[in-house]
Structures are given as C-alpha cells and as structure tokens.
Amino acid sequence: MLDRNRIEKSLTRLVSGFESLRHDGGFVEPNLDGTPGDYISFDGWEWPQGVGLYGLAQLWLARGQDAALGATLTGWYERAMERGLPPLNVNTTAPMLALSLIWREGRDPRHGALLADWAGRIMHEAPRTPFGGIQHDVSDKVNAGELWDDTLFMVALFLASYGQAAGRRDLVDEAVRQFLVHAQFLADRDTGLWFHGWTFEGRHNFARARWGRGNAWITACLLDLFDLAEIPDAAAVYLRDLLRDQVAALLPLQTPAGAWRTLLDDPSSYPETSATAGFAYGLLKGARLGLLCPRAREAGLRALGYVLDRIGPDGVVGGVSYGTRMGHDLQFYRDIPIQPTGYGQSLAMLALVEALKETE
C-alpha cells in the first residue's frame, strides 16, 4: 500500500534538491555562440532546467497553486528575463512548457508576449527535416536532418499547451503533426519501443538504440499531450495505440528491482533512475485513466518504489544518467556518466505526483 506521508515528504525534498543543484565545474560544454553551457545548475536556461520546471509546475498545480512553489517558479522566470534569453533551439524551448502552464492560470501579459513570440519563431524559423519534422538543433550543435525522441517533450508539448491556452489551433495541430512525423521514423516496428533518433542524411536510426530515457519521454508525452490540448479523434486513437504497443514491450524488460536500463533491451547497461521515473509516471497515469492494463499499474508501483529509494536525504535523485547525445554505437550509451540533474528531479516529481492520486 502506498504511504502518502512518505510521498509528500519526498516531494518536499525533491523541490529542495532541485533548487540546490549547482554547476561544479564539470561537464563544460560551450555553445555555438561561445557562451558556456549550463546543464546542471538551477538557474541555467536549458532543457534539464526546463524539464525540472515542468515537474515543479505540475506539483504546483497538484497542490492547488501552492504560494511558495508559485513564488519559486515566477522568481525563476523573472531572473531569466532580466538576464536575457538565449537563442531559440529545441532544447532552449523546454522552459516554455512550464511557463505556458503558469500563464494559463494567471495570464501575466509579459509571459503571454514571450510565449507568443517564441511559438511564432518555432513555427516560422525552426529548421525542418523532410516531412516537416522539427530538426533537433541544440545550443552547441546543428543536427542537420535529424529527428530525436526528445523533441516531442521539449517542443511539441509546449506548442500543444500554449496553443490550447491561447486558442491557437494552428499550434495544437503542429504539435500533433510532430508526434505523427516522429512516430513514423522513430517507432520500432519490430518491438514497439522507440529508437533514439533518425537521420534523413543517412536514412537510418544511428545505433538503433532503444534508449531508456528517450522512451520515457515518449511514454510521458503520449499521456500528457491529451491533458494539455484537445486532440483530434483519429490522431488520438493512433497515438494511444502507440502507447499501448510501447508499454507491452516495456513490461517484460523491467528488472527484478523495479527499474529499466539505460538501454532497455541490453542487460549489460546500467539501471537508470530518470527513465524508471518517467515510466512509473506513465504507467500509473495510463492505468488510472483506463488506457493501460492492471499489469501496467503493478509495474508502475514497482518502479515508484525504486525511485523513492533513490531520493537522498538532501532531496537529490541518484542514479540519473547525464544528458545523452546521439550515439553511433551502443557502447556510447553504456558509458554515459551518472550526474544529478533537473530532469532527474522532475521525472521523479511527476511519478510521485501521480502516486498521490493513487492514495486519494
């Protein structure tokens, strides 16, 4: 039986752990414009912080727009706007998702103007692949002709969320299009899992890596899309079938301890907490909504237990793999180092927020 008290205390520690993240001088990755990249500390504007903010925003909503969390969120964006925002790419779009939720509830005109400008630039300036996919360009690299799993979480969910809140059907339709295009080239027909990426330049799936966190982005996305926006029936049916197909492949790959590995179908790769948290969130949510079978809920609860055991006394989630570029061989994924990150905190938050609903 789930212990609500433990979950609540763990969520409070997770918030503290996220806010305490600091860059320790490692993982220095300069951006294309010469500025230093910051993928770890709380105040950096990048995709790890963006995913982390989404977890905080979901917790804020679940707690009835808790004033302290609200202040943390709005304070973060105030500081960022004072500093000035970085150039637009897939990964720097990630913080816009949480901001769209904040704006949906409060309608601050400054936030609204920023969101409208960013969405417009995605629609008209973001580089595209064949079939109209958003090319996965990031702060330190142009990935010509490439589609990645990550883009759906970093960009498509924002377009859906802001588009719905702003009454912009064109943005919601674009989000759905991105899901369909990415599914065409990343969903593995042999297994039901998803590959990390696809290149139109070589027309292949790189290492054909069925990467854990990439698949967790997909599981979470395929559920959250329907929370954030109204999706046309035909696309909704297809995307939910993709979710069920993926979950059927995931369930046999869970380790006895409740985790999934950084390469889902490779027993030599290590168990990874952020992917496990993302799957826990998706499996529990999908089962609660009646989209997934009871076995999915049981697997989600085992995964939740694994995640809870990896939240340290300081609130930092252990066993999280560092940001993962596109690998050209499977050993690349096995060698990714472990590092506390904002997305590790956030995916654990999402899993625990969903678990709270199990206790109600």
SEPAGU-264220 format. One record per residue (C-alpha): residue number from 1; x, y negated, z. Coordinates in steps of 0.05 Angstrom, whole numbers, m for minus. Each point is the difference from the previous one (the first is absolute). Example, Ala and Ser with C-alpha at 12.3 -4.5 7.8 and 13.67 -1.06 7.14 Angstrom:
% SEPAGU-264220
n: 1	c1: 246	c2: 90	c3: 156
n: 2	c1: 27	c2: m69	c3: m13
***
This chain:
% SEPAGU-264220
n: 1	c1: 0	c2: 0	c3: 0
n: 2	c1: 26	c2: m69	c3: m17
n: 3	c1: 24	c2: m43	c3: 57
n: 4	c1: m28	c2: m70	c3: m13
n: 5	c1: 42	c2: m31	c3: 55
n: 6	c1: 64	c2: 27	c3: m30
n: 7	c1: m19	c2: m25	c3: m69
n: 8	c1: m16	c2: m70	c3: 26
n: 9	c1: 65	c2: m5	c3: 38
n: 10	c1: 39	c2: 26	c3: m60
n: 11	c1: m33	c2: m53	c3: m45
n: 12	c1: 21	c2: m55	c3: 48
n: 13	c1: 72	c2: 27	c3: m1
n: 14	c1: m1	c2: 4	c3: m76
n: 15	c1: m17	c2: m75	c3: m5
n: 16	c1: 57	c2: m17	c3: 47
n: 17	c1: 47	c2: 46	c3: m38
n: 18	c1: m16	c2: m33	c3: m66
n: 19	c1: 11	c2: m70	c3: 27
n: 20	c1: 67	c2: 22	c3: 29
n: 21	c1: 29	c2: 25	c3: m66
n: 22	c1: 65	c2: m38	c3: m16
n: 23	c1: 50	c2: 6	c3: m56
n: 24	c1: 64	c2: 28	c3: 30
n: 25	c1: 45	c2: m16	c3: m58
n: 26	c1: m8	c2: 66	c3: m35
n: 27	c1: m38	c2: 14	c3: m65
n: 28	c1: 22	c2: m65	c3: m32
n: 29	c1: m34	c2: m2	c3: m69
n: 30	c1: 9	c2: m67	c3: m37
n: 31	c1: m58	c2: m22	c3: m43
n: 32	c1: 5	c2: m18	c3: m74
n: 33	c1: m1	c2: m75	c3: 18
n: 34	c1: 59	c2: 8	c3: 47
n: 35	c1: m39	c2: m4	c3: 65
n: 36	c1: 10	c2: 55	c3: 52
n: 37	c1: m54	c2: 53	c3: 2
n: 38	c1: m32	c2: 15	c3: 68
n: 39	c1: m38	c2: 65	c3: 2
n: 40	c1: 1	c2: 10	c3: 75
n: 41	c1: m11	c2: m61	c3: 45
n: 42	c1: m69	c2: m24	c3: 20
n: 43	c1: 2	c2: m67	c3: m37
n: 44	c1: 27	c2: 21	c3: m68
n: 45	c1: m49	c2: m7	c3: m59
n: 46	c1: 6	c2: 67	c3: m34
n: 47	c1: m39	c2: 65	c3: m8
n: 48	c1: 18	c2: 32	c3: 67
n: 49	c1: m25	c2: m62	c3: 37
n: 50	c1: m61	c2: m3	c3: m47
n: 51	c1: m20	c2: 71	c3: 16
n: 52	c1: 12	c2: m13	c3: 73
n: 53	c1: m45	c2: m61	c3: m2
n: 54	c1: m55	c2: 42	c3: m32
n: 55	c1: 3	c2: 47	c3: 59
n: 56	c1: m3	c2: m59	c3: 48
n: 57	c1: m59	c2: m29	c3: m38
n: 58	c1: m38	c2: 66	c3: 3
n: 59	c1: 12	c2: 4	c3: 74
n: 60	c1: m23	c2: m73	c3: 7
n: 61	c1: m65	c2: 17	c3: m35
n: 62	c1: m9	c2: 65	c3: 40
n: 63	c1: 7	c2: m40	c3: 64
n: 64	c1: m53	c2: m51	c3: m19
n: 65	c1: 49	c2: m51	c3: m26
n: 66	c1: 41	c2: 0	c3: 63
n: 67	c1: 26	c2: m70	c3: 14
n: 68	c1: 72	c2: 20	c3: 17
n: 69	c1: 8	c2: 42	c3: m62
n: 70	c1: m32	c2: m55	c3: m41
n: 71	c1: 51	c2: m49	c3: 26
n: 72	c1: 56	c2: 48	c3: m17
n: 73	c1: m25	c2: 7	c3: m71
n: 74	c1: m15	c2: m73	c3: m14
n: 75	c1: 65	c2: m21	c3: 32
n: 76	c1: 38	c2: 46	c3: m46
n: 77	c1: m31	c2: m31	c3: m62
n: 78	c1: 9	c2: m71	c3: 26
n: 79	c1: 74	c2: 11	c3: 9
n: 80	c1: 6	c2: 32	c3: m68
n: 81	c1: m37	c2: m57	c3: m35
n: 82	c1: 44	c2: m51	c3: 35
n: 83	c1: 63	c2: 36	c3: m25
n: 84	c1: m26	c2: 8	c3: m70
n: 85	c1: m20	c2: 65	c3: m34
n: 86	c1: 45	c2: 43	c3: m43
n: 87	c1: m10	c2: 13	c3: m75
n: 88	c1: m58	c2: 45	c3: m19
n: 89	c1: 13	c2: 74	c3: m12
n: 90	c1: m33	c2: 65	c3: 20
n: 91	c1: 31	c2: 3	c3: 69
n: 92	c1: m7	c2: m73	c3: 18
n: 93	c1: m75	c2: 7	c3: m14
n: 94	c1: m8	c2: 49	c3: 58
n: 95	c1: m11	c2: m54	c3: 54
n: 96	c1: m58	c2: m28	c3: m40
n: 97	c1: m44	c2: 60	c3: 18
n: 98	c1: m4	c2: m16	c3: 74
n: 99	c1: m8	c2: m74	c3: m16
n: 100	c1: m60	c2: 17	c3: m43
n: 101	c1: m34	c2: 33	c3: 60
n: 102	c1: 15	c2: m60	c3: 44
n: 103	c1: m27	c2: m48	c3: m52
n: 104	c1: m62	c2: 44	c3: m11
n: 105	c1: m18	c2: m10	c3: 73
n: 106	c1: 21	c2: m72	c3: 10
n: 107	c1: 2	c2: m34	c3: m69
n: 108	c1: 59	c2: m45	c3: 17
n: 109	c1: 7	c2: m42	c3: m64
n: 110	c1: 76	c2: 1	c3: 2
n: 111	c1: m1	c2: 76	c3: 0
n: 112	c1: m53	c2: 0	c3: m54
n: 113	c1: 43	c2: m44	c3: m46
n: 114	c1: 61	c2: 44	c3: 10
n: 115	c1: m39	c2: 64	c3: m13
n: 116	c1: m32	c2: m28	c3: m63
n: 117	c1: 66	c2: m24	c3: m28
n: 118	c1: 35	c2: 66	c3: 14
n: 119	c1: m56	c2: 42	c3: m30
n: 120	c1: m1	c2: m44	c3: m62
n: 121	c1: 75	c2: 9	c3: m10
n: 122	c1: m6	c2: 75	c3: 7
n: 123	c1: m54	c2: 1	c3: m53
n: 124	c1: 36	c2: m45	c3: m49
n: 125	c1: 75	c2: 5	c3: 15
n: 126	c1: 16	c2: 68	c3: 30
n: 127	c1: 37	c2: 43	c3: m51
n: 128	c1: m40	c2: 58	c3: m28
n: 129	c1: 16	c2: 69	c3: m26
n: 130	c1: m37	c2: 34	c3: m57
n: 131	c1: m73	c2: 14	c3: 20
n: 132	c1: 1	c2: m65	c3: 40
n: 133	c1: 32	c2: 28	c3: 63
n: 134	c1: 34	c2: m50	c3: 46
n: 135	c1: 75	c2: 11	c3: m8
n: 136	c1: 33	c2: 16	c3: 67
n: 137	c1: 48	c2: m59	c3: 2
n: 138	c1: 29	c2: m16	c3: 69
n: 139	c1: 42	c2: m54	c3: 31
n: 140	c1: 67	c2: 30	c3: m18
n: 141	c1: m16	c2: 37	c3: m64
n: 142	c1: m41	c2: m2	c3: m64
n: 143	c1: m26	c2: 70	c3: m12
n: 144	c1: m17	c2: m5	c3: m74
n: 145	c1: m56	c2: 46	c3: m23
n: 146	c1: m9	c2: 32	c3: 69
n: 147	c1: m62	c2: 19	c3: 40
n: 148	c1: 7	c2: 18	c3: 74
n: 149	c1: m49	c2: 27	c3: 52
n: 150	c1: 17	c2: m59	c3: 44
n: 151	c1: m31	c2: m52	c3: m47
n: 152	c1: m70	c2: 23	c3: 17
n: 153	c1: 10	c2: m16	c3: 73
n: 154	c1: 41	c2: m63	c3: m10
n: 155	c1: m41	c2: m33	c3: m56
n: 156	c1: m65	c2: 36	c3: m19
n: 157	c1: m30	c2: 0	c3: 70
n: 158	c1: 13	c2: m75	c3: 5
n: 159	c1: m35	c2: m12	c3: m67
n: 160	c1: m60	c2: 42	c3: 24
n: 161	c1: m4	c2: m33	c3: 68
n: 162	c1: 8	c2: m72	c3: m22
n: 163	c1: m42	c2: 11	c3: m62
n: 164	c1: m58	c2: 26	c3: 41
n: 165	c1: 5	c2: m55	c3: 53
n: 166	c1: 6	c2: m55	c3: m53
n: 167	c1: m55	c2: 27	c3: m45
n: 168	c1: 52	c2: 12	c3: m55
n: 169	c1: m24	c2: 62	c3: m37
n: 170	c1: 58	c2: m5	c3: m48
n: 171	c1: 49	c2: 12	c3: 56
n: 172	c1: m38	c2: 61	c3: 26
n: 173	c1: m4	c2: 28	c3: m70
n: 174	c1: 75	c2: m10	c3: m8
n: 175	c1: 13	c2: 38	c3: 65
n: 176	c1: m42	c2: 58	c3: m25
n: 177	c1: 37	c2: m1	c3: m66
n: 178	c1: 67	c2: 5	c3: 36
n: 179	c1: m25	c2: 61	c3: 39
n: 180	c1: m22	c2: 34	c3: m65
n: 181	c1: 65	c2: m16	c3: m38
n: 182	c1: 45	c2: 22	c3: 57
n: 183	c1: m40	c2: 64	c3: 8
n: 184	c1: 9	c2: 16	c3: m74
n: 185	c1: 76	c2: m1	c3: 6
n: 186	c1: 15	c2: 18	c3: 73
n: 187	c1: m51	c2: 53	c3: 21
n: 188	c1: 32	c2: 69	c3: m9
n: 189	c1: m48	c2: 45	c3: m36
n: 190	c1: 37	c2: 62	c3: 23
n: 191	c1: m8	c2: m12	c3: 75
n: 192	c1: m48	c2: m58	c3: 13
n: 193	c1: 55	c2: m39	c3: 35
n: 194	c1: 28	c2: m65	c3: m29
n: 195	c1: 69	c2: m13	c3: m28
n: 196	c1: 39	c2: m61	c3: 25
n: 197	c1: 6	c2: m33	c3: m67
n: 198	c1: m5	c2: 0	c3: m76
n: 199	c1: 42	c2: m35	c3: m53
n: 200	c1: m27	c2: m18	c3: m68
n: 201	c1: 72	c2: m11	c3: m24
n: 202	c1: 17	c2: 74	c3: 9
n: 203	c1: m72	c2: 26	c3: 6
n: 204	c1: 14	c2: 43	c3: 61
n: 205	c1: m13	c2: 2	c3: 75
n: 206	c1: 74	c2: m10	c3: 20
n: 207	c1: 17	c2: 55	c3: 51
n: 208	c1: m72	c2: 24	c3: 0
n: 209	c1: 2	c2: m14	c3: 75
n: 210	c1: m63	c2: 13	c3: 38
n: 211	c1: 21	c2: m51	c3: 51
n: 212	c1: m34	c2: 0	c3: 68
n: 213	c1: m11	c2: m74	c3: 13
n: 214	c1: m19	c2: m13	c3: m73
n: 215	c1: m54	c2: 52	c3: 7
n: 216	c1: m21	c2: m31	c3: 66
n: 217	c1: m9	c2: m68	c3: m35
n: 218	c1: m46	c2: 36	c3: m48
n: 219	c1: m41	c2: 35	c3: 54
n: 220	c1: m10	c2: m66	c3: 38
n: 221	c1: m14	c2: m40	c3: m64
n: 222	c1: m52	c2: 48	c3: m27
n: 223	c1: m40	c2: m11	c3: 64
n: 224	c1: 13	c2: m73	c3: 15
n: 225	c1: m17	c2: m22	c3: m70
n: 226	c1: m73	c2: 16	c3: 15
n: 227	c1: 2	c2: m39	c3: 65
n: 228	c1: 28	c2: m61	c3: m33
n: 229	c1: m43	c2: m6	c3: m62
n: 230	c1: m61	c2: 26	c3: m37
n: 231	c1: 26	c2: 51	c3: m51
n: 232	c1: m40	c2: 21	c3: m62
n: 233	c1: m31	c2: 69	c3: 9
n: 234	c1: 36	c2: 35	c3: m57
n: 235	c1: 69	c2: m22	c3: 25
n: 236	c1: m19	c2: 14	c3: 72
n: 237	c1: m20	c2: 72	c3: m15
n: 238	c1: 65	c2: 12	c3: m38
n: 239	c1: 45	c2: m31	c3: 53
n: 240	c1: m34	c2: 39	c3: 56
n: 241	c1: 12	c2: 64	c3: m39
n: 242	c1: 73	c2: m19	c3: m6
n: 243	c1: 2	c2: m8	c3: 76
n: 244	c1: m30	c2: 68	c3: 12
n: 245	c1: 48	c2: 32	c3: m50
n: 246	c1: 59	c2: m32	c3: 35
n: 247	c1: m24	c2: 20	c3: 70
n: 248	c1: m10	c2: 73	c3: m22
n: 249	c1: 74	c2: 0	c3: m19
n: 250	c1: 22	c2: m36	c3: 63
n: 251	c1: m32	c2: 46	c3: 52
n: 252	c1: 45	c2: 62	c3: m12
n: 253	c1: 62	c2: m43	c3: 2
n: 254	c1: m9	c2: m26	c3: 71
n: 255	c1: 55	c2: 25	c3: 47
n: 256	c1: m18	c2: 40	c3: 63
n: 257	c1: 17	c2: m63	c3: 41
n: 258	c1: m53	c2: m40	c3: m39
n: 259	c1: 46	c2: m40	c3: m46
n: 260	c1: 12	c2: m5	c3: m74
n: 261	c1: 69	c2: m4	c3: m30
n: 262	c1: 31	c2: m57	c3: m40
n: 263	c1: m3	c2: 47	c3: m60
n: 264	c1: m67	c2: 33	c3: 12
n: 265	c1: 16	c2: 67	c3: m33
n: 266	c1: 74	c2: 4	c3: 19
n: 267	c1: 13	c2: 37	c3: 66
n: 268	c1: 72	c2: m27	c3: 1
n: 269	c1: m23	c2: m72	c3: 6
n: 270	c1: m13	c2: m31	c3: 68
n: 271	c1: m68	c2: m12	c3: 33
n: 272	c1: m18	c2: m73	c3: m8
n: 273	c1: m45	c2: m40	c3: 47
n: 274	c1: m26	c2: m56	c3: m44
n: 275	c1: m27	c2: 49	c3: m52
n: 276	c1: m29	c2: 43	c3: 55
n: 277	c1: m35	c2: m61	c3: 30
n: 278	c1: m28	c2: m20	c3: m68
n: 279	c1: m27	c2: 70	c3: m10
n: 280	c1: m29	c2: 2	c3: 71
n: 281	c1: m37	c2: m65	c3: m16
n: 282	c1: m27	c2: 24	c3: m66
n: 283	c1: m20	c2: 70	c3: 22
n: 284	c1: m36	c2: m25	c3: 62
n: 285	c1: m35	c2: m56	c3: m37
n: 286	c1: m19	c2: 44	c3: m59
n: 287	c1: m29	c2: 52	c3: 46
n: 288	c1: m38	c2: m52	c3: 40
n: 289	c1: m31	c2: m27	c3: m64
n: 290	c1: m20	c2: 69	c3: m23
n: 291	c1: 47	c2: 0	c3: m59
n: 292	c1: 47	c2: 54	c3: 26
n: 293	c1: m10	c2: 68	c3: 31
n: 294	c1: 7	c2: 17	c3: 75
n: 295	c1: 69	c2: 29	c3: m14
n: 296	c1: 23	c2: m69	c3: m20
n: 297	c1: m22	c2: m27	c3: 67
n: 298	c1: 37	c2: 55	c3: 37
n: 299	c1: 63	c2: m15	c3: m39
n: 300	c1: m9	c2: m75	c3: 14
n: 301	c1: m5	c2: 12	c3: 74
n: 302	c1: 64	c2: 42	c3: 0
n: 303	c1: 35	c2: m55	c3: m39
n: 304	c1: m26	c2: m52	c3: 50
n: 305	c1: 31	c2: 40	c3: 57
n: 306	c1: 66	c2: 1	c3: m37
n: 307	c1: m2	c2: m76	c3: m10
n: 308	c1: m19	c2: m15	c3: 72
n: 309	c1: 60	c2: 40	c3: 24
n: 310	c1: 47	c2: m43	c3: m42
n: 311	c1: m21	c2: m68	c3: 28
n: 312	c1: 56	c2: m19	c3: 48
n: 313	c1: m8	c2: m36	c3: 67
n: 314	c1: 18	c2: m64	c3: m37
n: 315	c1: m56	c2: 11	c3: m50
n: 316	c1: 47	c2: 14	c3: m58
n: 317	c1: m19	c2: 59	c3: m44
n: 318	c1: 56	c2: 50	c3: m10
n: 319	c1: 14	c2: 46	c3: m59
n: 320	c1: m18	c2: m51	c3: m54
n: 321	c1: 39	c2: 2	c3: m65
n: 322	c1: 28	c2: m65	c3: m27
n: 323	c1: m28	c2: m33	c3: m62
n: 324	c1: 8	c2: 49	c3: m58
n: 325	c1: 18	c2: m20	c3: m70
n: 326	c1: m14	c2: 43	c3: m61
n: 327	c1: 41	c2: 64	c3: 5
n: 328	c1: 30	c2: 33	c3: m61
n: 329	c1: 12	c2: 65	c3: 37
n: 330	c1: m32	c2: 32	c3: 61
n: 331	c1: 63	c2: m6	c3: 43
n: 332	c1: m10	c2: m75	c3: m1
n: 333	c1: m63	c2: 8	c3: 41
n: 334	c1: 32	c2: 49	c3: 49
n: 335	c1: 54	c2: m51	c3: 14
n: 336	c1: m43	c2: m61	c3: 16
n: 337	c1: 19	c2: m23	c3: 70
n: 338	c1: m47	c2: m7	c3: 60
n: 339	c1: m15	c2: m72	c3: 21
n: 340	c1: m56	c2: m34	c3: 40
n: 341	c1: m42	c2: m44	c3: m46
n: 342	c1: m64	c2: m40	c3: m3
n: 343	c1: m34	c2: 51	c3: m44
n: 344	c1: 17	c2: 55	c3: 50
n: 345	c1: m35	c2: m41	c3: 53
n: 346	c1: m59	c2: m16	c3: m45
n: 347	c1: m15	c2: 70	c3: m25
n: 348	c1: 1	c2: 24	c3: 71
n: 349	c1: m48	c2: m57	c3: 19
n: 350	c1: m47	c2: 20	c3: m56
n: 351	c1: 0	c2: 72	c3: 24
n: 352	c1: m14	c2: m20	c3: 72
n: 353	c1: m54	c2: m50	c3: m18
n: 354	c1: m35	c2: 56	c3: m39
n: 355	c1: 10	c2: 47	c3: 59
n: 356	c1: m37	c2: m50	c3: 45
n: 357	c1: m61	c2: 10	c3: m43
n: 358	c1: 5	c2: 75	c3: 16
n: 359	c1: m7	c2: m17	c3: 74
n: 360	c1: m63	c2: m43	c3: m8
***
